[in-house]
Amino acid sequence: MKNARLNKVLFVTSAAFIDIFFTFLSVYIADLLVSGITVSILVVTLLSVLFFLMESALDSEFLRKKTS
């Protein structure tokens, strides 16, 4: 039972890390392409985490699993 729980936690953590990484990459590239706006790395990181949290909260599968 402990392994199953650990595997689920590992899966959710790795999926979150990958999602945050690619969101970070997208926002960073957009920041490089837009010449009028300069955003620090800390702000890009916080924005990526915020986007992940909002996506998780609004995801229909996430809400279905939470209410079940």
PyMOL commands that set and color helices and strands:
alter all, ss='L'
color gray80, all
select helices_A, chain A and resi 2-33+41-58+60-67
alter helices_A, ss='H'
color red, helices_A
deselect
rebuild
show_as cartoon
